[in-house]
Amino acid sequence: MIKIGNYNILRIARFVDFGAYLADDDNNEVLLPSRYVPDDAAVGDEIEVFVYTDSEDRIVAVTDRPYAQVGEFAFLQVAEVNRFGAFLEWGVPKHLFVPFSEQRPRMQAEGIYPVYLYLDHITKRVVASAKLEKFLGNVIPEYRPGDKVTALVWQHTPIGYKVIVDNLFQGMIYDNEIFAPLELEQTVTALVKAVRDDGKIDLTLGDKASARVSDLAEDIIEKLREHGGSIGISDSSSPDEIKAIFHCSKKDFKKAVGKLYKERRILLEDGGIHLSDNN
């Protein structure tokens, strides 16, 4: 079955003056216009193409790579707005239509907006919607804490960033757990903290936090060497004392000390920390 709005791998069935007809396993055919036919193409060759309807509503194949396909979310720029709706640039000759009913707020020319691409099964046209929430969370998430996911950052709120998780679910990365700036349109790798009762997912950029603690652990070792192997600071010291020497939070300090202790690189004695023989 040829999928409109998606990439398809099809075989060249026959050549005509204006291109080549490609076929699937059921011998359904679609035209690949001459400009897209490779010079060395032969009948029977397989080729990956994107299939959509052109400006005359004919189903055609192209070798262009659109910015997104049906079933995906993307940030796209408005090429024009008319009395029917907005039309977005998406990497193929025909612009992507967004009806006014699928906009929130009304789109403006040259603006960039997050949208979801879907197939209108009546017209066979690929269209887009800016009402993202209705396309998220329509299946039950089965993640466990610690699972790695891909997250597209699409909106900032007073408590953090809304993200689209694995192109299926709505998630949140909280401001108080972000230690490097995030940008709208950015795609990041994140870890699942929890799946909430409403199906939304709390995420953390755990890899960055782990790297921060590892860096701090090495700073502690270096500071101990500078002070002859011992410092009268421990995880029971005040946050101000810890910050004055190590320029970090007490929470991160305790994690770094715990890491070094488990690795047997330090000893915890006499209300302080000391280098072990392993260093």
Number of C-alpha atoms within 10 A of each C-alpha: 11 19 12 23 24 18 20 18 13 23 21 22 19 15 17 11 7 12 15 24 22 27 21 17 10 8 13 13 22 21 21 24 17 15 11 14 19 10 8 6 13 15 13 13 12 17 15 13 20 21 24 26 17 15 10 7 11 13 18 19 27 21 18 13 13 16 14 18 22 18 15 17 24 21 21 22 19 22 17 17 18 9 7 11 16 24 23 25 19 20 14 16 12 15 19 20 22 24 17 18 12 19 18 12 10 13 21 14 14 14 13 17 20 20 23 26 23 20 19 12 9 6 10 16 20 22 22 28 22 25 16 19 12 10 20 18 19 11 10 12 14 8 15 12 12 14 13 19 16 15 26 25 22 21 15 17 10 7 11 16 21 21 27 26 25 15 19 18 20 21 26 23 25 18 16 8 14 16 11 9 6 16 14 15 18 12 16 15 16 21 22 22 19 18 18 11 7 8 18 19 25 20 26 21 20 18 12 15 15 14 11 14 20 17 12 20 22 13 14 22 20 13 16 17 15 11 10 10 16 20 18 11 17 20 19 11 13 11 15 13 13 19 13 9 12 15 13 15 12 20 11 17 22 17 17 23 23 16 16 20 16 11 10 14 17 24 17 17 11 10 13 15 22 23 22 15 9 8 10
